[in-house]
Amino acid sequence: MSLRQMEYFLTVVEEASFTRAAELLHVSQPALSHQIKALERSVGGALLERLPRGVRLTPMGRAFRPHAELAVRSAAQARRAARATAGAEGGELHVAAVHSVAVGILPDVFARWRAAHPDVLLHLHEYATTEALEEEVERGTADLAVGPVPADWAGTVVPFGQEEIVLVVPFDDRFANRTTVTLPELADRPWIRCAMEPVFEGRRFLDWACGRAGFSPRTAVRTEHTSTAVRMAAAGVGVCTAPSYIVRGAVGEDCVVLTPDPPWKRTLSVFSRVPPTGAAEAFVDLVRATWPGEAAPGPAYDGCAVPEPAAG
């Protein structure tokens, strides 16, 4: 079994055709078929079912595919790391992030990187949830990930700062002259919910937090992106939660930002499957130098216990 055979196998699967796969790989179709048959002999069974109009995976092929993908991606990572080791010059770096981090934190980091390392090509992979981010990095999609500290991560984790979650309301809101607000004071409000809302202790964070405050949030609108939710809140559709760097930086200042009392914070990190070297190590150092805050290791949303509703 060889890496080339696994690459050939994955190309056939992606194209669902030996003919198209052979064209993409710049090999003859008989040579491609020979390599696939050799791979199947090495694993002890058929990986692909040949059909009159294409191919599909056999049960053995479905079990083999994710491991082949990981092997091919790991090999690509190894090549990138080797090329970029000497002073982080040349090669490329694949960085993964949740959408809010990609919008609110990485533009400044990427700009500084391009000024310092113009010969290293950056690839950004964005994900809607921290769960998807961790899963894809574990599969080898990227060299590094930037996001909340992952739970039970077997690789390298470098905390670099804290993410503060804030509440967004319009300028004419009755709390617009305040800087802080408790959740019980918002029990009667409609909320804008985002598909990217994190999960905490098995529940969507807002459901968990409001539940501890004694009420269930009433949803007015559901959005796909955090930046959209902030715009909706600024227009008066409802209250939304968002990382402070999204509201104050990437989205703008056309709304009122309220800090929950007590505040909601969680530690951000750069994490990877293997210890970063070369370009990857230089990128980690740049993130730590760019982020203005200090890391405060602790559980997600450290200190966000919700106070009991006031009597009366």
LINWO-V398612 format. One record per pair of residues at least 4 apart in sequence whose ideal C-beta (glycine too) atoms are under 6 Angstrom apart, sorted by the first residue. I is the first residue (numbers start at 0). J is the second residue. If there is no record, write none. Layout:
i->I j->J
i->I j->J
This chain:
i->0 j->41
i->2 j->74
i->4 j->34
i->4 j->38
i->5 j->67
i->5 j->70
i->5 j->71
i->6 j->71
i->7 j->31
i->7 j->34
i->8 j->38
i->8 j->67
i->9 j->67
i->10 j->20
i->10 j->23
i->10 j->24
i->11 j->17
i->11 j->20
i->14 j->19
i->14 j->20
i->15 j->53
i->15 j->54
i->16 j->53
i->17 j->28
i->17 j->31
i->21 j->26
i->21 j->28
i->21 j->31
i->26 j->30
i->26 j->31
i->39 j->45
i->39 j->46
i->44 j->59
i->45 j->57
i->46 j->59
i->46 j->60
i->46 j->63
i->47 j->54
i->47 j->60
i->48 j->55
i->48 j->57
i->49 j->54
i->56 j->60
i->56 j->61
i->63 j->67
i->69 j->73
i->69 j->138
i->69 j->139
i->72 j->139
i->73 j->139
i->76 j->142
i->79 j->83
i->79 j->90
i->79 j->91
i->80 j->276
i->80 j->277
i->82 j->89
i->82 j->90
i->83 j->87
i->83 j->90
i->83 j->277
i->83 j->278
i->84 j->276
i->84 j->277
i->87 j->116
i->87 j->277
i->87 j->278
i->87 j->281
i->88 j->118
i->89 j->118
i->90 j->119
i->91 j->120
i->92 j->119
i->92 j->121
i->92 j->142
i->92 j->278
i->93 j->122
i->93 j->141
i->93 j->142
i->94 j->123
i->94 j->141
i->94 j->143
i->95 j->124
i->95 j->132
i->95 j->136
i->95 j->141
i->95 j->144
i->96 j->100
i->96 j->101
i->96 j->105
i->96 j->145
i->96 j->146
i->97 j->126
i->97 j->129
i->97 j->132
i->97 j->146
i->98 j->125
i->98 j->195
i->99 j->103
i->99 j->225
i->99 j->242
i->99 j->245
i->100 j->104
i->100 j->145
i->100 j->146
i->101 j->105
i->101 j->125
i->102 j->249
i->103 j->244
i->103 j->245
i->103 j->248
i->103 j->249
i->105 j->109
i->107 j->289
i->108 j->286
i->108 j->289
i->112 j->116
i->112 j->285
i->113 j->117
i->119 j->278
i->124 j->140
i->124 j->141
i->126 j->131
i->126 j->132
i->127 j->195
i->129 j->146
i->129 j->147
i->129 j->197
i->132 j->144
i->132 j->146
i->133 j->149
i->135 j->140
i->136 j->141
i->136 j->144
i->142 j->279
i->143 j->269
i->143 j->271
i->143 j->279
i->144 j->270
i->145 j->269
i->147 j->265
i->148 j->266
i->148 j->268
i->149 j->270
i->152 j->156
i->152 j->270
i->154 j->271
i->154 j->272
i->155 j->271
i->155 j->274
i->156 j->268
i->156 j->270
i->157 j->268
i->157 j->269
i->157 j->283
i->158 j->266
i->158 j->268
i->158 j->294
i->158 j->296
i->159 j->286
i->159 j->287
i->159 j->290
i->159 j->294
i->160 j->267
i->160 j->290
i->160 j->292
i->160 j->294
i->161 j->264
i->161 j->266
i->161 j->292
i->161 j->295
i->162 j->242
i->162 j->265
i->162 j->267
i->163 j->243
i->163 j->264
i->164 j->240
i->164 j->263
i->165 j->243
i->165 j->256
i->165 j->258
i->166 j->238
i->166 j->257
i->167 j->229
i->167 j->232
i->167 j->239
i->167 j->241
i->167 j->246
i->167 j->254
i->168 j->172
i->168 j->238
i->168 j->255
i->169 j->233
i->169 j->235
i->170 j->175
i->170 j->255
i->174 j->180
i->175 j->255
i->179 j->258
i->179 j->260
i->180 j->184
i->180 j->257
i->181 j->260
i->182 j->212
i->182 j->305
i->183 j->212
i->183 j->308
i->185 j->238
i->186 j->214
i->188 j->238
i->189 j->217
i->189 j->219
i->189 j->237
i->190 j->216
i->190 j->218
i->190 j->237
i->190 j->238
i->191 j->220
i->191 j->228
i->191 j->231
i->191 j->232
i->191 j->236
i->191 j->237
i->191 j->239
i->192 j->218
i->192 j->221
i->193 j->222
i->193 j->225
i->193 j->228
i->194 j->223
i->195 j->225
i->196 j->203
i->196 j->204
i->197 j->204
i->199 j->204
i->199 j->207
i->200 j->207
i->202 j->206
i->202 j->207
i->205 j->209
i->205 j->216
i->206 j->210
i->208 j->305
i->209 j->214
i->209 j->216
i->211 j->305
i->212 j->305
i->213 j->308
i->219 j->236
i->219 j->237
i->220 j->231
i->220 j->236
i->222 j->227
i->222 j->228
i->225 j->241
i->225 j->245
i->226 j->250
i->228 j->239
i->229 j->241
i->229 j->246
i->229 j->250
i->231 j->236
i->232 j->239
i->233 j->253
i->233 j->254
i->241 j->245
i->241 j->246
i->243 j->247
i->244 j->248
i->245 j->249
i->245 j->250
i->246 j->250
i->246 j->256
i->258 j->262
i->259 j->263
i->261 j->302
i->263 j->300
i->263 j->303
i->264 j->301
i->265 j->299
i->265 j->300
i->266 j->294
i->266 j->296
i->269 j->283
i->269 j->286
i->271 j->275
i->275 j->279
i->275 j->280
i->275 j->283
i->276 j->280
i->285 j->289
i->297 j->301
